[in-house]
Amino acid sequence: MNFSYENFPQRPTWTELDLGALRRNLQLIRADLPSPVKLLAVVKDEAYGHGALDVARIALEEGAWGFGLSTLEEAMHLREGGLAAPLLLLGERQEAELEWCVAHNLTVCVNEPHSIRILARIASSFEKRVPVHLKINTGMSRYGVRWDEALPLVEQILAEKSLRLEGAMTHFAQSDEVDKTFANVQIARFDEVILALAQKGISIPLQHLCNSGGFLDLPHAHRDMVRVGILQHGIFPSQVCRKITGIAPVMSVKARIAAIQTVKPGESVGYAMRYTATSERRIAVLPIGYGDGFPRVRNEGCALIHGQRAPLVGGVAMDAITVDITDIPQAQLWDEAVVMGRQGDEEITVRDLAQLKNSVTYDVLTNWRLRLRRKVVNHQNNFCYGLNTDQTLIQK
Ligand SMILES: *Cc1c(COP(=O)(O)O)cnc(C)c1O
């Protein structure tokens, strides 16, 4: 079935992506960054749920040098979308993926001798000289060669004629907290490697350490490039990091009121009867639930309707939540409700939802499901179009 008919009736539950805000955020980030420092826009996991192709195209126009991704599929999706910019795969590659990476000019991070040998062999069979980035573990203890064991690996890479050591990177365990002690330990370990290489006359053109937190708070670690993810989407990595004024959230989540019930005193709402009315209440049903990524809470949180907070009552079901609209008498069937974002003077932030979930903002952004319709808007240029779950355009 082709859902891209213009008249296909869309589900009244959607994520709204303000590409004008995205562009503005990228402009503010670019303007804040010293001009020689390159910007690697991290667009893994569908650009944290915002749509990788849309985000990448705009980031490219706003001066991004290349893109950071996590999986081969993500990188191929951007190549097939026509992006020719450098794509850096940040995680670990299986051997079987390397040939694809070479064939499609996807840059990989290397951190152990075996895959360097394999990659070099594949690159020479393609008659290519392939850029690689050395991943150095300076204390995150996830991916990468230990900083105090990195030198032999560099020598191995330099000895391979089909490889070009384009970059060296590390990743901070803690960059957005007030205490920067460990981040500075990591920087010092990284510098140990760089210094030892310099003494041998070896220099690496692209050194990069910073995520959004490092970009904001560790300017001495900017080096040649920063890898910015969440900040593009208008969300600061923590509450204590430096703030750039004008950065605004890109994503909102909305649903229309699908039913209204009057509940009499003593009657309950929803599964397991976790809410019982003590007076007559007017309850709105919003067709969004944990199956869409809404946190599975009970009697906590709210939605915005007519610019007012409607408290959530009862539990969250797979496909529905119930909110109390007794104090919003003008609310009617199919009125718009905001479950994440702004309406009038009120706002439900990504952080509010993260607190409900007992988690982090990254988790909230990436967990909205693709069964939500994606609607792309641009409040600056006042245009709007809908996107299907497979991200094909459905209406102008
Ligand atoms: C995800 C990721 C980033 C981006 O982090 P943000 O905090 O979203 O800016 C940067 N570098 C690496 C290696 C990552 O995996």
The ligand as an SDF file (V2000), in Angstrom:
LIG
                    3D

 15 15  0  0  0  0  0  0  0  0999 V2000
   27.1240   10.5040   19.9560 C   0  0  0  0  0  0  0  0  0  0  0  0
   28.5230   10.9440   19.8930 C   0  0  0  0  0  0  0  0  0  0  0  0
   28.8280   12.3090   19.8520 C   0  0  0  0  0  0  0  0  0  0  0  0
   27.7910   13.4090   19.9820 C   0  0  0  0  0  0  0  0  0  0  0  0
   27.4570   13.6190   21.3480 O   0  0  0  0  0  0  0  0  0  0  0  0
   26.4940   14.8010   21.8050 P   0  0  0  0  0  0  0  0  0  0  0  0
   26.5900   14.8030   23.2830 O   0  0  0  0  0  0  0  0  0  0  0  0
   25.1300   14.4540   21.3230 O   0  0  0  0  0  0  0  0  0  0  0  0
   26.9960   16.0510   21.1750 O   0  0  0  0  0  0  0  0  0  0  0  0
   30.1610   12.6620   19.6950 C   0  0  0  0  0  0  0  0  0  0  0  0
   31.1310   11.7130   19.5990 N   0  0  0  0  0  0  0  0  0  0  0  0
   30.8610   10.3980   19.6540 C   0  0  0  0  0  0  0  0  0  0  0  0
   31.9650    9.4130   19.5600 C   0  0  0  0  0  0  0  0  0  0  0  0
   29.5480    9.9610   19.8200 C   0  0  0  0  0  0  0  0  0  0  0  0
   29.2990    8.6480   19.8850 O   0  0  0  0  0  0  0  0  0  0  0  0
  1  2  1  0
  2  3  1  0
  2 14  2  0
  3  4  1  0
  3 10  2  0
  4  5  1  0
  5  6  1  0
  6  7  2  0
  6  8  1  0
  6  9  1  0
 10 11  1  0
 11 12  2  0
 12 13  1  0
 12 14  1  0
 14 15  1  0
M  END
$$$$
